[in-house]
Amino acid sequence: MKLLKSFAFKNAIFYFFIFLLGLGTMGYLMLNNSSNRIIETAKNQLVHNGELIEIQLEDYIDGLLSQLDYLSNSPVLKKYISTEDSINYKLLLDNYLSVIRSNDDFFQIRFIEANSGREVIRVNQLNGKVESTKPNQLQYKSDRPYFKETIKLDSGEVYFSEINLNKEFGKISLPRTPTLRIACPLYFKSILKGIIVINTDLTKLFNRLENTVGAGFDLRMLNEKGFYLMHEEIDSTFIFEYGNDFPQFDLSPDDLIKDGIVSLPRELISVHKVQIKPMKYHFVFQVVANRSSLMKPYYDWRRKSFLLIFFTGLTFTIIAFYILRKQSQTFRRLTESMKQFSNNMNLEDLPTNREDEIGEMARSFKEMSALINQQISSIELEKKNAELAERDKSEFIENISHEIRNPLQSILGLSKMLEQNSPNPNQIDILRSIQLNTTNLVRLVNDILDYQSVINGNYKSEFLWEGIDNLLQDLLIGNQYSASQKSIQINTSLDSELKNYEFRVDKLRLSQILNNLISNALTHAAFNGSIITSVKLIQLKSDIARIAFSVSDDGIGMSESELLQINERYFSNKKSNSKESNFGLGLTIVNELLNHLGSELKASSQKNIGSTFYFELNFKYRSKEPEGPNINQGVNIDRNISVLLIDDDEQILNFYKHLFYDFKAVYISSFDQLNRNDDTLFDLIITDYRLGGNVVAEYISILKSIASNHSVLIVASGVDPDLKEIWKEFPQALAIQKPFEKNHLFNQINLGLVLSKYGVPQLNSIKADYDYDKDKYSKALTILIKEWEEYKLRLINCIEHKSLTDLEKILHKFNTTLRRLELPKLEKRLIKIKDAFSASHLILNKERNDINNIMECYHYNLKYSLKKIIS
């Protein structure tokens, strides 16, 4: 009984009778007429049309080869290659113009020099107008695929490009032009002199081929990658030119690669696979007949039966509509209840009393809704707890960062002051040890504060070029004081060959690894003992060096069983639990870092003799180069500028007083201490990011009121500060992270003064040129940075030698770059130098140093912008 009442059973029986009646009636009428003869006739016509297409394609390619052969063997060309003078050049140019006029399918002919890839001649045909390209507009084409492939060919061989759409400056030209490039190398006395390239417009060829198949048939052509080159629907052609990497096949792979007739429900297709010598690739064309056109006689007969089928179907539809309308009302009510549940999480008017599938579905949904409500309540509670925990974590990180970095700033800054105050020779190493270990502590604090990445094993790495000898020397200085407390001698052994190279290393991680091993050795080495830190070159390949590091001591040593436990936390190699005998977390951290760098820690030891810990790492390497100039090199910051220094930490203010003792400086711990009656405007403002629990962005109106027209704002912070709101009023504002050194701070001041005076580079025009594609405009910015370095060297050289002609040539190109970056003030400064070359009072040395400083500052700023984009 339950089955008979079910919704599915009633509909299945009803539609079965409708389907049986409709299919039987239509099948009886349609099977009385056969379309075999019509189909066979169409197949023969398709094959014949395909053969005509093949002949036309072969004739077209032969014509191209004939023209290319004529151009490559032209006496005029050989005469020009033999004697490159203006007369022969003019004859060759006239020859090319004559050829392109006589071939309306050609839209470009080029003669390109083999060695440089420079165009010698280029003639163009556009809309029936033939012209030659001016010599100053000729381009270098050595990076083009057709050039690279053609120069590899032997004499007599021909290069055919793939058929694609013509592009101008990287964009598809309109109207869309299907293009084929054909090229051959030119050898003169067995020496490759150049290549000839013909660009042909296939539009007319495609039109001729479409006319060949005649009315009632369509022609489709595919390249060997499966993309349409011709199709009755224009949007289906050349889709690979628009970033679509997926070919659209209308046939199976087996049907696509073999000649013959393929029968589809709506079409008959004659497939022809063609490869014309000397082309090295093939393409497939299809002659297509639409079945509806072929079967027109059949359709005439079918129309006679249409009224009978129509009224029969209409009767069935009315009956079905009446029944389904009643059934749909139940579904509609159920659907409305479900929609209402998504809005207010309540269910109303569900047909739970029904005994069919609808009633069962309604009851199940009611049970599910109760479970959903329960789970949502639980999720909302957990979400609130997670948000509170996240807020507490963020506040903790910011507070602890601020509290730790301020004393580190004082230690690092004051130790630098002591180093500059002529310390005793025996104090220099101690000061450097303080500075080195403070710097390492700062970097390690950064990692500790980023505790989530440490938990997940996502260590941050920063690979820089560094000399291993320099790194080893820093480690020696950093641990010398600790070693002296136990009268331990720290010795180093470094392969002399390593001193000739720089290596791309994660200096912080490698220093951390070796520091842990050296500290461990100092703990276990005997009094008056020794430690040897050894670095050996194992292998030097083309671009990778494999280096072995080891730290050995003459301490208590370990047994074989103890060696197996060295990676366990808090493992002790003595039965005593004293601090001296406990390895702590040091070796565990070393192992984690080495695993991250693709290596592992190994050890060898003997009881009462000593231990050796060693590992191997691979590094990229290069020959040592002299260090680049400092941004602030040769630049003296004007001591007459007015400076305001704000920090709520008294130690930091004392540090600032040491740094800015000869400036016109004001020191305050909050904005409340400002003298409101004083109308002084400050040229330089250095402020802590957080003051009295507030961020500096909340004081933006006060900062604007006390800043001069070209004021520089520097924000010091223990965390990476958010300056978005500040940049709206101070575009040249800079951030500096605590702790910092004096040189770094003054470099930032110098950078800020330059940006304030000459403007901040704007990159919007570069981004817009590449449709804001990050990968593309970052590459363009990389090229700009290299060009900027070249312009700097050339400008300085011109100023040193007072070369007005060279300076004018440089400014002609460089000013375009300055306008794109919206730096009109810098452009005016350079023009002013050019105009002052004739002045006797021009101080070349000063101008050279000023321009060097300005260009270095912008070079640094552009590299920083690129780094932010990439990260």
KOLGURO-562092 format. One record per residue (C-alpha): x, y, z; residue in three letters. Coordinates in steps of 0.2 Angstrom, whole numbers, plus 5000, padded with zeros to 4 digits. Layout:
<vexmis>
XYZALA/...
</vexmis>
This chain:
<vexmis>
500050005000MET/501450125004LYS/502250094987LEU/500550134978LEU/500450304988LYS/502150364984SER/502450514974PHE/503850424963ALA/502650274959PHE/501250384953LYS/502350494942ASN/503250344935ALA/501650254929ILE/500950414922PHE/502550464912TYR/502750294906PHE/501150294897PHE/501450464890ILE/503250414884PHE/502550254876LEU/501150334867LEU/502250484860GLY/503750384855LEU/502650254846GLY/501650384836THR/503250484831MET/504250324827GLY/502950254816TYR/502850414805LEU/504750444805MET/505350274801LEU/504250264785ASN/505550384776ASN/507350344773SER/508750474772SER/510150364767ASN/510250424749ARG/510350604754ILE/511750574766ILE/512750474754GLU/512650614741THR/513150734754ALA/514650634759LYS/515350624741ASN/515150814740GLN/516050844756LEU/517550734751VAL/517650824734HIS/517650994742ASN/519050934754GLY/520150884739GLU/519851054732LEU/520451144748ILE/521951034749GLU/522451094731ILE/522151274735GLN/523251264751LEU/524651174742GLU/524551314728ASP/524651454741TYR/526151384750ILE/527051354734ASP/526651534729GLY/527451594746LEU/528951484744LEU/529151554726SER/529151734732GLN/530351694746LEU/531551604734ASP/531451754723TYR/531851874737LEU/533251764744SER/534051734727ASN/533851914720SER/535351984712PRO/534952154720VAL/535052074737LEU/536751984733LYS/537452144727LYS/536852234742TYR/537652104754ILE/539252114744SER/539252304744THR/538252394757GLU/538052564751ASP/536652684749SER/536352644730ILE/536252464733ASN/535152494748TYR/533952594738LYS/533852464724LEU/533452324737LEU/532152434745LEU/531352464728ASP/531352274725ASN/530452244741TYR/529152374738LEU/528852304721SER/528652134728VAL/527452184742ILE/526352284729ARG/526152134718SER/525552024733ASN/524052094741ASP/524151954754ASP/525852014760PHE/525752154774PHE/527652154779GLN/529352104772ILE/530852114782ARG/532752094779PHE/533552064796ILE/535452064800GLU/536051894807ALA/537351954820ASN/536352084829SER/534552044824GLY/534352224818ARG/533152264804GLU/533952324789VAL/532452344778ILE/530552334783ARG/529152374771VAL/527352374776ASN/525652364767GLN/524152424776LEU/522452454768ASN/523152454751GLY/524552584756LYS/526352524754VAL/527752614763GLU/529452574770SER/529952594788THR/531152744792LYS/532952694797PRO/532752764815ASN/531152664817GLN/531952494813LEU/532052374828GLN/533052234835TYR/532152064833LYS/533451944840SER/532251894854ASP/530951844842ARG/530551654840PRO/530551664821TYR/532351744821PHE/533051624833LYS/532351474823GLU/532751534806THR/534651574810ILE/534851384815LYS/534251334797LEU/535451274783ASP/535451354766SER/533851314757GLY/532851274772GLU/531251374776VAL/530451424793TYR/528551424795PHE/527751504810SER/526151444818GLU/524651534811ILE/524051664824ASN/523351834825LEU/524451984821ASN/524952094836LYS/525552264838GLU/526452314854PHE/525852154863GLY/524052184859LYS/522952094845ILE/522752214831SER/520952254825LEU/520252204813PRO/520852034818ARG/522151974805THR/522651784804PRO/524451784801THR/525751664794LEU/527651704795ARG/528851624782ILE/530751654783ALA/532351584777CYS/534251614781PRO/535351704769LEU/537051634766TYR/538351734756PHE/539951634753LYS/539451504766SER/539251644779ILE/537551684787LEU/537151864783LYS/535351884788GLY/533651814786ILE/532151864775ILE/530451864784VAL/528751884775ILE/527151914785ASN/525651864775THR/523851904779ASP/522751744777LEU/521151834777THR/520851824759LYS/521551644758LEU/520251594771PHE/518851684761ASN/519351594745ARG/519351434754LEU/517651464761GLU/516951514744ASN/517651344737THR/516551234748VAL/515051324742GLY/513351374750ALA/512651254762GLY/514351194768PHE/515551264782ASP/517351254783LEU/518351234799ARG/520251234801MET/521251184817LEU/523051194821ASN/523951044827GLU/523651094845LYS/521751074842GLY/521251264841PHE/520151324828TYR/520851444815LEU/519251444804MET/517551424810HIS/515751484806GLU/515651554823GLU/517051684823ILE/517151684843ASP/517751504842SER/519351554832THR/521051594839PHE/520451574857ILE/522251524862PHE/522751714858GLU/521551764873TYR/522351654886GLY/521351504884ASN/522451344886ASP/521051214883PHE/520751164864PRO/518951144859GLN/518750984850PHE/517050944842ASP/517750764837LEU/518550624847SER/520450614847PRO/520350464835ASP/519250544823ASP/520250704823LEU/521850624817ILE/521250524803LYS/520550564786ASP/518750514783GLY/516850554786ILE/516250574803VAL/514450574807SER/513750674821LEU/511950704827PRO/511850874819ARG/513250874806GLU/514150774793LEU/516050814794ILE/517350764781SER/519050764790VAL/520650804781HIS/522350804789LYS/523650904779VAL/525550934780GLN/526251024765ILE/528151014762LYS/529251094769PRO/528051144783MET/528551044799LYS/526851044806TYR/525150994801HIS/523351054803PHE/521650984801VAL/520251054791PHE/518450994791GLN/517151024778VAL/515451024787VAL/513650994781ALA/512251034793ASN/511050884793ARG/509551004794SER/509951074777SER/510350914769LEU/508750834776MET/507650974769LYS/506550854759PRO/506350754774TYR/505850904784TYR/504550954771ASP/503750784774TRP/503850804792ARG/502950974792ARG/501450884785LYS/501350774800SER/501750924812PHE/499850964816LEU/499550784821LEU/501050784832ILE/500750954839PHE/498950924844PHE/499450754851THR/500850824862GLY/499650974867LEU/498450854874THR/499750754884PHE/500450924890THR/498750984896ILE/498450824906ILE/500250824913ALA/500151004918PHE/498550984927TYR/499250834937ILE/500950914940LEU/500151084945ARG/499350994960LYS/500950904965GLN/501951064963SER/500951154976GLN/501651034990THR/503351064984PHE/503151254984ARG/502551255002ARG/504051145007LEU/505251254997THR/504551415005GLU/504751335022SER/506651305018MET/506951475012LYS/506151545028GLN/507251445038PHE/508851525030SER/508151695036ASN/507451665054ASN/508051485058MET/506251435061ASN/505151305052LEU/503351325049GLU/501951235039ASP/502951075034LEU/501950935028PRO/502650815041THR/500950705041ASN/501150645024ARG/501550455021GLU/502550475005ASP/504350535001GLU/503850715003ILE/503250685021GLY/504850585025GLU/505850735018MET/504950865028ALA/505250765044ARG/507050735040SER/507250925037PHE/506450965053LYS/507650855063GLU/509050925053MET/508551105057SER/508551075075ALA/510351005074LEU/510851155064ILE/510251275077ASN/511151185090GLN/512751175080GLN/512651365076ILE/512451415094SER/513951315098SER/514951385084ILE/514451565088GLU/515151535106LEU/516751465100GLU/516951605088LYS/516751735102LYS/518051645112ASN/519251635097ALA/519051825093GLU/519451865111LEU/520951755111ALA/521551825095GLU/521352005102ARG/522251955118ASP/523651885108LYS/523852035096SER/523852155111GLU/525152045120PHE/526252035105ILE/526252225102GLU/526552265121ASN/527952145123ILE/528752195107SER/528752375112HIS/529452335130GLU/530852225123ILE/531352335109ARG/531552495119ASN/532952425130PRO/533752345115LEU/533752505106GLN/534652585121SER/535952445123ILE/536352445104LEU/536352635102GLY/537352675117LEU/538652535113SER/538852625097LYS/539152785106MET/540452705117LEU/541352635102GLU/541452815094GLN/542152885110ASN/543952805108SER/543752655120PRO/545252565126ASN/545952425114PRO/545452285126ASN/543652365127GLN/543352365108ILE/543052175107ASP/541852185121ILE/540852325113LEU/540752235097ARG/540152075106SER/538752175114ILE/538252245097GLN/538352075088LEU/537351985102ASN/536052125103THR/535752125085THR/535551935085ASN/534351955100LEU/533352085090VAL/533151965076ARG/532751815087LEU/531451925096VAL/530651955079ASN/530451765077ASP/529851735095ILE/528451865092LEU/527951785076ASP/527651625087TYR/526251555075GLN/527451525061SER/528751445073VAL/527351325080ILE/526951275062ASN/528751265057GLY/528551405044ASN/530251485048TYR/530551655039LYS/532151655029SER/533151795022GLU/534551745010PHE/535951875008LEU/537651875000TRP/538951855014GLU/540751805016GLY/540951655026ILE/542551725033ASP/541651885039ASN/540251775047LEU/541551665056LEU/542451825063GLN/540851895070ASP/540451735079LEU/542251725086LEU/542051905093ILE/540251875099GLY/540851725110ASN/542651785115GLN/542051855131TYR/541151705137SER/542651595132ALA/543851715142SER/542851675158GLN/543451495158LYS/545151535149SER/544551435134ILE/545451465118GLN/544251475102ILE/545151435086ASN/544551445069THR/545051345053SER/544451405036LEU/544951345019ASP/545851485011SER/544851464995GLU/543251515004LEU/543951695006LYS/543751724988ASN/541951704987TYR/540251764994GLU/538851644997PHE/536951664997ARG/536651615015VAL/535251645028ASP/536451735040LYS/535351735055LEU/534951555054ARG/536751495051LEU/537351615065SER/536051545077GLN/536551365073ILE/538451395075LEU/538151505090ASN/537151365099ASN/538551235095LEU/539851355101ILE/538851395117SER/538651205120ASN/540551175117ALA/540951325129LEU/539751245142THR/540651075142HIS/542451115137ALA/543751105151ALA/544451255160PHE/546051315150ASN/545351205136GLY/545051245117SER/543651245104ILE/543951235086ILE/542651295073THR/543051225056SER/542351275039VAL/542951165024LYS/542551175006LEU/541951005000ILE/541451034982GLN/541351184970LEU/540151154956LYS/539651284942SER/538451374953ASP/538351274970ILE/539651254984ALA/539551124997ARG/540251175013ILE/540551075029ALA/540451155046PHE/541051075063SER/541351135081VAL/542451025092SER/542851035110ASP/543950945123ASP/542650925136GLY/541850775145ILE/541250685129GLY/539850565127MET/539650375126SER/538850295111GLU/537150275120SER/537150455124GLU/537550515106LEU/535850425101LEU/534950545113GLN/535650715109ILE/534050775100ASN/532950745115GLU/532450905124ARG/533450935141TYR/534550775138PHE/535950775150SER/537550685147ASN/537950665165LYS/536950575179LYS/536950745188SER/535550865183ASN/536651025185SER/536551165173LYS/538251125166GLU/537750955161SER/536150995152ASN/536051025133PHE/534351115135GLY/533451155119LEU/534951215110GLY/535251055100LEU/533451035096THR/533351205089ILE/534951175079VAL/534151015072ASN/532451105067GLU/533451245058LEU/534551115049LEU/533051015043ASN/532251185037HIS/533951215027LEU/533951035020GLY/535350965031SER/535550865048GLU/536650875063LEU/537950735066LYS/539050705081ALA/540550605086SER/541250595104SER/542350495116GLN/542150495135LYS/543350625143ASN/544150665126ILE/542850785118GLY/541450795105SER/541250855088THR/539650915080PHE/539650945061TYR/538450965047PHE/538551015028GLU/537551145018LEU/537451195000ASN/537551374995PHE/537551474979LYS/539151574977TYR/539951714967ARG/541651804967SER/541851934980LYS/541352114974GLU/541752274982PRO/540252334993GLU/539052464985GLY/539052644991PRO/538052695006ASN/536452795003ILE/537152935014ASN/538952915008GLN/539753095006GLY/538153175012VAL/538053295026ASN/536353325034ILE/536053515037ASP/536253535056ARG/535153695055ASN/533553605052ILE/532353605066SER/532053435074VAL/530653365085LEU/530953195094LEU/529553115103ILE/529652955113ASP/528852905130ASP/530352805135ASP/531652915144GLU/533052795139GLN/532652825120ILE/532553015123LEU/534253005131ASN/534952905116PHE/534153045104TYR/535053175114LYS/536753095110HIS/536353075092LEU/535653255089PHE/536653355101TYR/537253475087ASP/535553495079PHE/534153625084LYS/533153485092ALA/531653485104VAL/531453325115TYR/529653275122ILE/528853125129SER/527053175123SER/526153295112PHE/525553385128ASP/527253445131GLN/527253555115LEU/527253745118ASN/525653795110ARG/526253975110ASN/527853935100ASP/527553945081ASP/529053845076THR/528853725061LEU/529953575062PHE/530853505046ASP/531153335054LEU/529953245066ILE/530453075073ILE/529152995084THR/528752825092ASP/527352735084TYR/526452715101ARG/526252855113LEU/525252835129GLY/524252695123GLY/523852785106ASN/524552765089VAL/525352905080VAL/524052915067ALA/522852985080GLU/523953145081TYR/523953175063ILE/523153345064SER/524453405077ILE/525853335066LEU/525153435051LYS/525053595062SER/526953585067ILE/527653525051ALA/528553635038SER/528053625020ASN/529453495016HIS/529453415033SER/530053235035VAL/529153115047LEU/529952955053ILE/528952835064VAL/530052715075ALA/529152555081SER/529452385088GLY/528252315076VAL/527952335057ASP/526852495058PRO/525252535048ASP/525652705040LEU/524152705027LYS/523252845036GLU/524852945039ILE/525352935020TRP/523853025016LYS/524553185024GLU/526453135023PHE/526753045007PRO/528653035011GLN/528352965029ALA/529652825033LEU/529552685046ALA/531152625055ILE/531052475066GLN/531852475084LYS/533152445088PRO/534152535075PHE/535952605073GLU/536452785070LYS/536952765052ASN/535352675048HIS/534352815056LEU/535352955047PHE/535152865030ASN/533252865033GLN/533353045037ILE/534353085021ASN/533152975011LEU/531653065018GLY/532353245015LEU/532653194997VAL/530953124994LEU/530153275003SER/531153394992LYS/530953304975TYR/529353204977GLY/528953014980VAL/528952904964PRO/527252864958GLN/527052694950LEU/525252704944ASN/525652734926SER/526852584925ILE/525552474933LYS/524152534921ALA/525352494906ASP/525252314911TYR/523352314916ASP/523852294934TYR/524552124932ASP/525752104947LYS/526951984938ASP/527152094923LYS/527352264931TYR/528552194944SER/529652134929LYS/529552314922ALA/530052394938LEU/531552274939THR/532152334922ILE/531852514927LEU/532952494943ILE/534352424932LYS/534152574920GLU/534152694935TRP/535852634941GLU/536552654923GLU/535752834922TYR/536552874939LYS/538352824933LEU/538152914917ARG/537553074925LEU/538953074937ILE/540253044923ASN/539453194913CYS/539553304928ILE/541353254932GLU/541953294914HIS/540753434912LYS/540153354896SER/538653454890LEU/538353354874THR/538253184883ASP/537153264897LEU/535853324884GLU/535753144877LYS/535553064894ILE/534253194899LEU/533253174883HIS/532852994888LYS/532953004907PHE/531653144908ASN/530353024900THR/530652904915THR/530553054927LEU/528853104920ARG/528152934921ARG/528652934939LEU/527953104942GLU/529553184948LEU/529553354939PRO/530653434953LYS/532053314950LEU/531853344931GLU/532053534934LYS/533553504945ARG/534453404932LEU/534053544918ILE/534653674930LYS/536353584931ILE/536453574912LYS/536053764911ASP/537453794924ALA/538853704914PHE/539453864907SER/539453954923ALA/541153974931SER/540553964949HIS/539853784946LEU/540653674960ILE/540753514950LEU/541253404966ASN/539753464976LYS/538453444961GLU/539153264958ARG/538953214976ASN/537253294977ASP/536653204962ILE/537453044967ASN/536553054984ASN/534853094976ILE/535052954963MET/535552824976GLU/534052874987CYS/532852854973TYR/533652684968HIS/533452624986TYR/531652684986ASN/531252594970LEU/532052434976LYS/531052444992TYR/529452464982SER/529852314971LEU/530152214987LYS/528452264994LYS/527652214978ILE/528452044977ILE/528152004996SER/
</vexmis>
